[in-house]
Amino acid sequence: MIQALRVGPVSSIAAAQQLDIVHPPSTIRHLRKLGWGILTRWCYQAAAPGRRPHRVGLYVLVEENQ
């Protein structure tokens, strides 16, 4: 997840589908406890083509772990 966040923002759908992270919010919570500065922004995104968009977390790395 950290490598992907260093490239740019990662949505919870992208984390689940592309990074094979089962529960992205839990992973983000764990990284924050370790000192990573990660913001959650909200956006609307479809889980698959043709599906209705719904609100998902968009994670943004703002500070590296010291």
Distance bins in CASP14 RR format, pairs under 12 A and 6 or more apart:
PFRMAT RR
TARGET T0000
AUTHOR 0000-0000-0000
RMODE 2
METHOD distances of the structure
MODEL  1
1 7 0 0 0 0 0 1 0 0 0 0 0
1 8 0 0 0 0 0 1 0 0 0 0 0
1 9 0 0 0 0 0 1 0 0 0 0 0
1 10 1 0 0 1 0 0 0 0 0 0 0
1 11 0 0 0 0 0 1 0 0 0 0 0
1 12 0 0 0 0 0 1 0 0 0 0 0
1 14 0 0 0 0 0 1 0 0 0 0 0
1 15 1 0 0 1 0 0 0 0 0 0 0
1 16 0 0 0 0 0 1 0 0 0 0 0
1 18 0 0 0 0 0 1 0 0 0 0 0
1 19 1 0 0 1 0 0 0 0 0 0 0
1 20 0 0 0 0 0 1 0 0 0 0 0
1 21 1 0 0 1 0 0 0 0 0 0 0
1 22 0 0 0 0 0 1 0 0 0 0 0
1 23 0 0 0 0 0 1 0 0 0 0 0
1 24 1 0 0 1 0 0 0 0 0 0 0
1 25 0 0 0 0 0 1 0 0 0 0 0
1 26 0 0 0 0 0 1 0 0 0 0 0
1 27 1 0 1 0 0 0 0 0 0 0 0
1 28 1 0 0 1 0 0 0 0 0 0 0
1 29 0 0 0 0 0 1 0 0 0 0 0
1 30 0 0 0 0 1 0 0 0 0 0 0
1 31 1 0 0 1 0 0 0 0 0 0 0
1 32 0 0 0 0 0 1 0 0 0 0 0
1 34 0 0 0 0 0 1 0 0 0 0 0
1 36 0 0 0 0 1 0 0 0 0 0 0
1 38 0 0 0 0 1 0 0 0 0 0 0
1 59 1 0 0 1 0 0 0 0 0 0 0
1 61 0 0 0 0 1 0 0 0 0 0 0
2 8 0 0 0 0 0 1 0 0 0 0 0
2 10 0 0 0 0 1 0 0 0 0 0 0
2 15 0 0 0 0 0 1 0 0 0 0 0
2 19 0 0 0 0 0 1 0 0 0 0 0
2 21 0 0 0 0 0 1 0 0 0 0 0
2 27 0 0 0 0 1 0 0 0 0 0 0
2 28 0 0 0 0 0 1 0 0 0 0 0
2 30 0 0 0 0 0 1 0 0 0 0 0
2 31 1 0 0 1 0 0 0 0 0 0 0
2 32 0 0 0 0 0 1 0 0 0 0 0
2 34 0 0 0 0 1 0 0 0 0 0 0
2 35 0 0 0 0 0 1 0 0 0 0 0
2 36 1 0 0 1 0 0 0 0 0 0 0
2 37 0 0 0 0 0 1 0 0 0 0 0
2 38 0 0 0 0 1 0 0 0 0 0 0
2 59 0 0 0 0 0 1 0 0 0 0 0
2 61 1 0 0 1 0 0 0 0 0 0 0
2 63 0 0 0 0 0 1 0 0 0 0 0
2 64 0 0 0 0 1 0 0 0 0 0 0
2 65 0 0 0 0 1 0 0 0 0 0 0
3 10 0 0 0 0 0 1 0 0 0 0 0
3 15 0 0 0 0 0 1 0 0 0 0 0
3 18 0 0 0 0 0 1 0 0 0 0 0
3 19 0 0 0 0 1 0 0 0 0 0 0
3 31 0 0 0 0 0 1 0 0 0 0 0
3 61 0 0 0 0 0 1 0 0 0 0 0
4 10 1 0 1 0 0 0 0 0 0 0 0
4 11 0 0 0 0 0 1 0 0 0 0 0
4 14 1 0 0 1 0 0 0 0 0 0 0
4 15 1 0 0 1 0 0 0 0 0 0 0
4 16 0 0 0 0 0 1 0 0 0 0 0
4 17 0 0 0 0 0 1 0 0 0 0 0
4 18 1 0 0 1 0 0 0 0 0 0 0
4 19 1 0 1 0 0 0 0 0 0 0 0
4 20 0 0 0 0 0 1 0 0 0 0 0
4 21 0 0 0 0 1 0 0 0 0 0 0
4 24 0 0 0 0 0 1 0 0 0 0 0
4 27 0 0 0 0 0 1 0 0 0 0 0
4 28 0 0 0 0 0 1 0 0 0 0 0
4 31 0 0 0 0 0 1 0 0 0 0 0
4 38 0 0 0 0 0 1 0 0 0 0 0
4 59 0 0 0 0 1 0 0 0 0 0 0
4 60 0 0 0 0 0 1 0 0 0 0 0
4 61 0 0 0 0 1 0 0 0 0 0 0
5 11 0 0 0 0 0 1 0 0 0 0 0
5 14 0 0 0 0 0 1 0 0 0 0 0
5 15 0 0 0 0 1 0 0 0 0 0 0
5 19 0 0 0 0 0 1 0 0 0 0 0
5 21 0 0 0 0 0 1 0 0 0 0 0
5 24 0 0 0 0 0 1 0 0 0 0 0
5 27 0 0 0 0 0 1 0 0 0 0 0
5 28 0 0 0 0 1 0 0 0 0 0 0
5 31 0 0 0 0 1 0 0 0 0 0 0
5 32 0 0 0 0 0 1 0 0 0 0 0
5 36 0 0 0 0 1 0 0 0 0 0 0
5 37 0 0 0 0 1 0 0 0 0 0 0
5 38 1 0 0 1 0 0 0 0 0 0 0
5 39 0 0 0 0 0 1 0 0 0 0 0
5 40 0 0 0 0 0 1 0 0 0 0 0
5 58 0 0 0 0 0 1 0 0 0 0 0
5 59 1 0 0 1 0 0 0 0 0 0 0
5 60 1 0 0 1 0 0 0 0 0 0 0
5 61 1 1 0 0 0 0 0 0 0 0 0
5 62 0 0 0 0 1 0 0 0 0 0 0
5 63 0 0 0 0 0 1 0 0 0 0 0
5 64 0 0 0 0 1 0 0 0 0 0 0
5 65 0 0 0 0 0 1 0 0 0 0 0
6 36 0 0 0 0 0 1 0 0 0 0 0
6 38 0 0 0 0 0 1 0 0 0 0 0
6 59 0 0 0 0 0 1 0 0 0 0 0
6 60 0 0 0 0 0 1 0 0 0 0 0
6 61 1 0 0 1 0 0 0 0 0 0 0
6 62 0 0 0 0 0 1 0 0 0 0 0
6 63 0 0 0 0 0 1 0 0 0 0 0
6 64 0 0 0 0 1 0 0 0 0 0 0
6 65 0 0 0 0 0 1 0 0 0 0 0
7 14 0 0 0 0 0 1 0 0 0 0 0
7 18 0 0 0 0 0 1 0 0 0 0 0
7 19 0 0 0 0 0 1 0 0 0 0 0
7 59 0 0 0 0 0 1 0 0 0 0 0
7 60 0 0 0 0 0 1 0 0 0 0 0
7 61 0 0 0 0 1 0 0 0 0 0 0
8 14 0 0 0 0 0 1 0 0 0 0 0
8 38 0 0 0 0 0 1 0 0 0 0 0
8 39 0 0 0 0 0 1 0 0 0 0 0
8 41 0 0 0 0 0 1 0 0 0 0 0
8 58 0 0 0 0 1 0 0 0 0 0 0
8 59 0 0 0 0 1 0 0 0 0 0 0
8 60 1 0 0 1 0 0 0 0 0 0 0
8 61 1 0 0 1 0 0 0 0 0 0 0
8 62 0 0 0 0 0 1 0 0 0 0 0
9 15 0 0 0 0 0 1 0 0 0 0 0
9 38 0 0 0 0 0 1 0 0 0 0 0
9 39 0 0 0 0 1 0 0 0 0 0 0
9 40 0 0 0 0 0 1 0 0 0 0 0
9 41 1 0 0 1 0 0 0 0 0 0 0
9 42 0 0 0 0 0 1 0 0 0 0 0
9 43 0 0 0 0 1 0 0 0 0 0 0
9 45 0 0 0 0 0 1 0 0 0 0 0
9 56 0 0 0 0 0 1 0 0 0 0 0
9 57 0 0 0 0 1 0 0 0 0 0 0
9 58 1 0 1 0 0 0 0 0 0 0 0
9 59 1 0 0 1 0 0 0 0 0 0 0
9 60 1 0 1 0 0 0 0 0 0 0 0
9 61 0 0 0 0 1 0 0 0 0 0 0
9 62 0 0 0 0 0 1 0 0 0 0 0
10 16 0 0 0 0 0 1 0 0 0 0 0
10 17 0 0 0 0 0 1 0 0 0 0 0
10 18 0 0 0 0 1 0 0 0 0 0 0
10 19 1 0 0 1 0 0 0 0 0 0 0
10 21 0 0 0 0 1 0 0 0 0 0 0
10 24 1 0 0 1 0 0 0 0 0 0 0
10 27 0 0 0 0 0 1 0 0 0 0 0
10 28 0 0 0 0 1 0 0 0 0 0 0
10 31 0 0 0 0 0 1 0 0 0 0 0
10 38 0 0 0 0 1 0 0 0 0 0 0
10 39 0 0 0 0 0 1 0 0 0 0 0
10 40 0 0 0 0 0 1 0 0 0 0 0
10 41 0 0 0 0 0 1 0 0 0 0 0
10 43 0 0 0 0 0 1 0 0 0 0 0
10 45 0 0 0 0 0 1 0 0 0 0 0
10 56 0 0 0 0 0 1 0 0 0 0 0
10 57 0 0 0 0 1 0 0 0 0 0 0
10 58 1 0 0 1 0 0 0 0 0 0 0
10 59 1 0 1 0 0 0 0 0 0 0 0
10 60 0 0 0 0 1 0 0 0 0 0 0
10 61 0 0 0 0 1 0 0 0 0 0 0
11 17 0 0 0 0 1 0 0 0 0 0 0
11 18 0 0 0 0 1 0 0 0 0 0 0
11 19 0 0 0 0 0 1 0 0 0 0 0
11 21 0 0 0 0 0 1 0 0 0 0 0
11 24 0 0 0 0 1 0 0 0 0 0 0
11 25 0 0 0 0 0 1 0 0 0 0 0
11 28 0 0 0 0 0 1 0 0 0 0 0
11 40 0 0 0 0 0 1 0 0 0 0 0
11 41 0 0 0 0 1 0 0 0 0 0 0
11 42 0 0 0 0 1 0 0 0 0 0 0
11 43 1 0 0 1 0 0 0 0 0 0 0
11 44 0 0 0 0 0 1 0 0 0 0 0
11 45 1 0 1 0 0 0 0 0 0 0 0
11 46 0 0 0 0 0 1 0 0 0 0 0
11 47 0 0 0 0 0 1 0 0 0 0 0
11 53 0 0 0 0 0 1 0 0 0 0 0
11 54 0 0 0 0 0 1 0 0 0 0 0
11 55 0 0 0 0 0 1 0 0 0 0 0
11 56 1 0 1 0 0 0 0 0 0 0 0
11 57 1 0 1 0 0 0 0 0 0 0 0
11 58 1 0 1 0 0 0 0 0 0 0 0
11 59 1 0 0 1 0 0 0 0 0 0 0
11 60 0 0 0 0 0 1 0 0 0 0 0
12 18 0 0 0 0 0 1 0 0 0 0 0
12 19 0 0 0 0 0 1 0 0 0 0 0
12 21 0 0 0 0 1 0 0 0 0 0 0
12 22 0 0 0 0 0 1 0 0 0 0 0
12 23 0 0 0 0 1 0 0 0 0 0 0
12 24 1 0 1 0 0 0 0 0 0 0 0
12 25 1 0 0 1 0 0 0 0 0 0 0
12 26 0 0 0 0 0 1 0 0 0 0 0
12 27 0 0 0 0 1 0 0 0 0 0 0
12 28 0 0 0 0 1 0 0 0 0 0 0
12 40 0 0 0 0 1 0 0 0 0 0 0
12 41 0 0 0 0 0 1 0 0 0 0 0
12 42 0 0 0 0 0 1 0 0 0 0 0
12 43 0 0 0 0 1 0 0 0 0 0 0
12 45 0 0 0 0 1 0 0 0 0 0 0
12 47 0 0 0 0 1 0 0 0 0 0 0
12 54 0 0 0 0 0 1 0 0 0 0 0
12 55 0 0 0 0 1 0 0 0 0 0 0
12 56 1 0 1 0 0 0 0 0 0 0 0
12 57 1 0 1 0 0 0 0 0 0 0 0
12 58 1 0 0 1 0 0 0 0 0 0 0
12 59 1 0 0 1 0 0 0 0 0 0 0
13 19 0 0 0 0 0 1 0 0 0 0 0
13 21 0 0 0 0 0 1 0 0 0 0 0
13 24 0 0 0 0 1 0 0 0 0 0 0
13 25 0 0 0 0 0 1 0 0 0 0 0
13 43 0 0 0 0 1 0 0 0 0 0 0
13 44 0 0 0 0 0 1 0 0 0 0 0
13 45 1 0 1 0 0 0 0 0 0 0 0
13 46 0 0 0 0 1 0 0 0 0 0 0
13 47 1 0 1 0 0 0 0 0 0 0 0
13 48 0 0 0 0 1 0 0 0 0 0 0
13 51 0 0 0 0 0 1 0 0 0 0 0
13 53 0 0 0 0 1 0 0 0 0 0 0
13 54 0 0 0 0 1 0 0 0 0 0 0
13 55 0 0 0 0 0 1 0 0 0 0 0
13 56 1 0 1 0 0 0 0 0 0 0 0
13 57 0 0 0 0 1 0 0 0 0 0 0
13 58 0 0 0 0 1 0 0 0 0 0 0
13 59 0 0 0 0 0 1 0 0 0 0 0
14 20 0 0 0 0 0 1 0 0 0 0 0
14 21 0 0 0 0 1 0 0 0 0 0 0
14 24 0 0 0 0 1 0 0 0 0 0 0
14 43 0 0 0 0 0 1 0 0 0 0 0
14 45 0 0 0 0 1 0 0 0 0 0 0
14 46 0 0 0 0 0 1 0 0 0 0 0
14 47 0 0 0 0 0 1 0 0 0 0 0
14 56 0 0 0 0 1 0 0 0 0 0 0
14 57 0 0 0 0 0 1 0 0 0 0 0
14 58 0 0 0 0 1 0 0 0 0 0 0
14 59 0 0 0 0 1 0 0 0 0 0 0
15 21 1 0 1 0 0 0 0 0 0 0 0
15 22 0 0 0 0 1 0 0 0 0 0 0
15 23 0 0 0 0 1 0 0 0 0 0 0
15 24 1 1 0 0 0 0 0 0 0 0 0
15 25 0 0 0 0 1 0 0 0 0 0 0
15 26 0 0 0 0 0 1 0 0 0 0 0
15 27 1 0 0 1 0 0 0 0 0 0 0
15 28 0 0 0 0 1 0 0 0 0 0 0
15 31 0 0 0 0 0 1 0 0 0 0 0
15 38 0 0 0 0 0 1 0 0 0 0 0
15 40 0 0 0 0 0 1 0 0 0 0 0
15 45 0 0 0 0 0 1 0 0 0 0 0
15 56 0 0 0 0 1 0 0 0 0 0 0
15 57 0 0 0 0 1 0 0 0 0 0 0
15 58 0 0 0 0 0 1 0 0 0 0 0
15 59 1 0 0 1 0 0 0 0 0 0 0
16 22 1 0 0 1 0 0 0 0 0 0 0
16 23 0 0 0 0 1 0 0 0 0 0 0
16 24 1 0 1 0 0 0 0 0 0 0 0
16 25 0 0 0 0 0 1 0 0 0 0 0
16 26 0 0 0 0 0 1 0 0 0 0 0
16 27 0 0 0 0 1 0 0 0 0 0 0
16 45 0 0 0 0 0 1 0 0 0 0 0
16 47 0 0 0 0 1 0 0 0 0 0 0
16 48 0 0 0 0 0 1 0 0 0 0 0
16 56 0 0 0 0 1 0 0 0 0 0 0
16 57 0 0 0 0 0 1 0 0 0 0 0
16 59 0 0 0 0 0 1 0 0 0 0 0
17 24 0 0 0 0 0 1 0 0 0 0 0
17 45 0 0 0 0 0 1 0 0 0 0 0
17 46 0 0 0 0 0 1 0 0 0 0 0
17 47 0 0 0 0 1 0 0 0 0 0 0
17 48 0 0 0 0 1 0 0 0 0 0 0
17 56 0 0 0 0 0 1 0 0 0 0 0
18 24 0 0 0 0 0 1 0 0 0 0 0
19 27 0 0 0 0 1 0 0 0 0 0 0
19 28 0 0 0 0 0 1 0 0 0 0 0
19 59 0 0 0 0 0 1 0 0 0 0 0
20 27 0 0 0 0 0 1 0 0 0 0 0
21 27 1 0 1 0 0 0 0 0 0 0 0
21 28 0 0 0 0 1 0 0 0 0 0 0
21 30 0 0 0 0 0 1 0 0 0 0 0
21 31 0 0 0 0 0 1 0 0 0 0 0
21 59 0 0 0 0 0 1 0 0 0 0 0
23 29 0 0 0 0 1 0 0 0 0 0 0
23 30 0 0 0 0 0 1 0 0 0 0 0
24 30 0 0 0 0 0 1 0 0 0 0 0
24 31 0 0 0 0 0 1 0 0 0 0 0
24 38 0 0 0 0 0 1 0 0 0 0 0
24 40 0 0 0 0 0 1 0 0 0 0 0
24 56 0 0 0 0 1 0 0 0 0 0 0
24 57 1 0 0 1 0 0 0 0 0 0 0
24 58 0 0 0 0 0 1 0 0 0 0 0
24 59 1 0 0 1 0 0 0 0 0 0 0
25 31 0 0 0 0 0 1 0 0 0 0 0
25 32 0 0 0 0 0 1 0 0 0 0 0
25 38 0 0 0 0 0 1 0 0 0 0 0
25 40 0 0 0 0 1 0 0 0 0 0 0
25 56 0 0 0 0 0 1 0 0 0 0 0
25 57 1 0 0 1 0 0 0 0 0 0 0
25 58 0 0 0 0 0 1 0 0 0 0 0
25 59 0 0 0 0 1 0 0 0 0 0 0
26 32 0 0 0 0 0 1 0 0 0 0 0
26 33 0 0 0 0 0 1 0 0 0 0 0
27 33 0 0 0 0 0 1 0 0 0 0 0
27 34 0 0 0 0 0 1 0 0 0 0 0
27 36 0 0 0 0 0 1 0 0 0 0 0
27 38 0 0 0 0 1 0 0 0 0 0 0
27 59 0 0 0 0 1 0 0 0 0 0 0
28 34 0 0 0 0 0 1 0 0 0 0 0
28 35 0 0 0 0 0 1 0 0 0 0 0
28 36 0 0 0 0 1 0 0 0 0 0 0
28 37 0 0 0 0 1 0 0 0 0 0 0
28 38 1 0 1 0 0 0 0 0 0 0 0
28 39 0 0 0 0 1 0 0 0 0 0 0
28 40 1 0 0 1 0 0 0 0 0 0 0
28 57 0 0 0 0 1 0 0 0 0 0 0
28 58 0 0 0 0 0 1 0 0 0 0 0
28 59 1 0 1 0 0 0 0 0 0 0 0
28 60 0 0 0 0 0 1 0 0 0 0 0
28 61 0 0 0 0 0 1 0 0 0 0 0
29 35 0 0 0 0 0 1 0 0 0 0 0
29 36 0 0 0 0 0 1 0 0 0 0 0
29 37 0 0 0 0 0 1 0 0 0 0 0
29 38 0 0 0 0 1 0 0 0 0 0 0
29 40 0 0 0 0 0 1 0 0 0 0 0
29 59 0 0 0 0 0 1 0 0 0 0 0
30 36 0 0 0 0 1 0 0 0 0 0 0
30 38 0 0 0 0 0 1 0 0 0 0 0
30 65 0 0 0 0 0 1 0 0 0 0 0
31 37 1 0 0 1 0 0 0 0 0 0 0
31 38 1 0 1 0 0 0 0 0 0 0 0
31 39 0 0 0 0 0 1 0 0 0 0 0
31 40 0 0 0 0 0 1 0 0 0 0 0
31 59 0 0 0 0 1 0 0 0 0 0 0
31 61 0 0 0 0 1 0 0 0 0 0 0
31 63 0 0 0 0 0 1 0 0 0 0 0
31 64 0 0 0 0 0 1 0 0 0 0 0
31 65 1 0 0 1 0 0 0 0 0 0 0
32 38 1 0 1 0 0 0 0 0 0 0 0
32 39 0 0 0 0 1 0 0 0 0 0 0
32 40 0 0 0 0 1 0 0 0 0 0 0
32 59 0 0 0 0 0 1 0 0 0 0 0
32 61 0 0 0 0 0 1 0 0 0 0 0
32 62 0 0 0 0 0 1 0 0 0 0 0
32 63 0 0 0 0 0 1 0 0 0 0 0
32 65 0 0 0 0 1 0 0 0 0 0 0
33 65 0 0 0 0 0 1 0 0 0 0 0
34 63 0 0 0 0 0 1 0 0 0 0 0
34 64 0 0 0 0 0 1 0 0 0 0 0
34 65 1 0 1 0 0 0 0 0 0 0 0
34 66 0 0 0 0 0 1 0 0 0 0 0
35 61 0 0 0 0 0 1 0 0 0 0 0
35 62 0 0 0 0 0 1 0 0 0 0 0
35 63 0 0 0 0 1 0 0 0 0 0 0
35 64 0 0 0 0 1 0 0 0 0 0 0
35 65 1 0 1 0 0 0 0 0 0 0 0
35 66 1 0 0 1 0 0 0 0 0 0 0
36 59 0 0 0 0 0 1 0 0 0 0 0
36 60 0 0 0 0 0 1 0 0 0 0 0
36 61 1 0 0 1 0 0 0 0 0 0 0
36 62 0 0 0 0 1 0 0 0 0 0 0
36 63 1 0 0 1 0 0 0 0 0 0 0
36 64 1 0 0 1 0 0 0 0 0 0 0
36 65 1 0 1 0 0 0 0 0 0 0 0
36 66 0 0 0 0 1 0 0 0 0 0 0
37 59 0 0 0 0 1 0 0 0 0 0 0
37 60 0 0 0 0 1 0 0 0 0 0 0
37 61 1 0 0 1 0 0 0 0 0 0 0
37 62 1 0 1 0 0 0 0 0 0 0 0
37 63 1 0 1 0 0 0 0 0 0 0 0
37 64 1 0 0 1 0 0 0 0 0 0 0
37 65 1 0 0 1 0 0 0 0 0 0 0
37 66 0 0 0 0 0 1 0 0 0 0 0
38 57 0 0 0 0 0 1 0 0 0 0 0
38 58 0 0 0 0 0 1 0 0 0 0 0
38 59 1 0 1 0 0 0 0 0 0 0 0
38 60 1 0 0 1 0 0 0 0 0 0 0
38 61 1 0 1 0 0 0 0 0 0 0 0
38 62 1 0 0 1 0 0 0 0 0 0 0
38 63 0 0 0 0 1 0 0 0 0 0 0
38 64 0 0 0 0 0 1 0 0 0 0 0
38 65 0 0 0 0 0 1 0 0 0 0 0
39 57 0 0 0 0 0 1 0 0 0 0 0
39 58 0 0 0 0 1 0 0 0 0 0 0
39 59 1 0 0 1 0 0 0 0 0 0 0
39 60 1 0 1 0 0 0 0 0 0 0 0
39 61 0 0 0 0 1 0 0 0 0 0 0
39 62 1 0 1 0 0 0 0 0 0 0 0
39 63 0 0 0 0 1 0 0 0 0 0 0
40 55 0 0 0 0 0 1 0 0 0 0 0
40 56 0 0 0 0 1 0 0 0 0 0 0
40 57 1 0 1 0 0 0 0 0 0 0 0
40 58 1 0 0 1 0 0 0 0 0 0 0
40 59 1 0 0 1 0 0 0 0 0 0 0
40 60 1 0 0 1 0 0 0 0 0 0 0
40 61 0 0 0 0 0 1 0 0 0 0 0
40 62 0 0 0 0 0 1 0 0 0 0 0
41 55 0 0 0 0 0 1 0 0 0 0 0
41 56 0 0 0 0 1 0 0 0 0 0 0
41 57 1 0 0 1 0 0 0 0 0 0 0
41 58 1 0 1 0 0 0 0 0 0 0 0
41 59 1 0 0 1 0 0 0 0 0 0 0
41 60 1 0 0 1 0 0 0 0 0 0 0
41 61 0 0 0 0 0 1 0 0 0 0 0
41 62 0 0 0 0 0 1 0 0 0 0 0
42 53 0 0 0 0 0 1 0 0 0 0 0
42 54 0 0 0 0 0 1 0 0 0 0 0
42 55 1 0 1 0 0 0 0 0 0 0 0
42 56 1 0 0 1 0 0 0 0 0 0 0
42 57 1 0 1 0 0 0 0 0 0 0 0
42 58 1 0 0 1 0 0 0 0 0 0 0
42 59 0 0 0 0 0 1 0 0 0 0 0
42 60 0 0 0 0 0 1 0 0 0 0 0
43 53 0 0 0 0 1 0 0 0 0 0 0
43 54 0 0 0 0 0 1 0 0 0 0 0
43 55 1 0 0 1 0 0 0 0 0 0 0
43 56 1 0 0 1 0 0 0 0 0 0 0
43 57 1 0 0 1 0 0 0 0 0 0 0
43 58 1 0 1 0 0 0 0 0 0 0 0
43 59 0 0 0 0 0 1 0 0 0 0 0
43 60 0 0 0 0 0 1 0 0 0 0 0
44 51 0 0 0 0 0 1 0 0 0 0 0
44 52 0 0 0 0 1 0 0 0 0 0 0
44 53 1 0 1 0 0 0 0 0 0 0 0
44 54 1 0 0 1 0 0 0 0 0 0 0
44 55 1 0 1 0 0 0 0 0 0 0 0
44 56 1 0 0 1 0 0 0 0 0 0 0
44 57 0 0 0 0 1 0 0 0 0 0 0
44 58 0 0 0 0 1 0 0 0 0 0 0
45 51 0 0 0 0 1 0 0 0 0 0 0
45 52 0 0 0 0 0 1 0 0 0 0 0
45 53 1 0 1 0 0 0 0 0 0 0 0
45 54 1 0 0 1 0 0 0 0 0 0 0
45 55 0 0 0 0 1 0 0 0 0 0 0
45 56 1 0 1 0 0 0 0 0 0 0 0
45 57 0 0 0 0 1 0 0 0 0 0 0
45 58 0 0 0 0 1 0 0 0 0 0 0
46 52 1 0 0 1 0 0 0 0 0 0 0
46 53 1 0 1 0 0 0 0 0 0 0 0
46 54 1 0 0 1 0 0 0 0 0 0 0
46 55 0 0 0 0 0 1 0 0 0 0 0
46 56 0 0 0 0 1 0 0 0 0 0 0
47 53 0 0 0 0 1 0 0 0 0 0 0
47 54 1 0 0 1 0 0 0 0 0 0 0
47 55 0 0 0 0 0 1 0 0 0 0 0
47 56 0 0 0 0 1 0 0 0 0 0 0
48 54 0 0 0 0 0 1 0 0 0 0 0
END
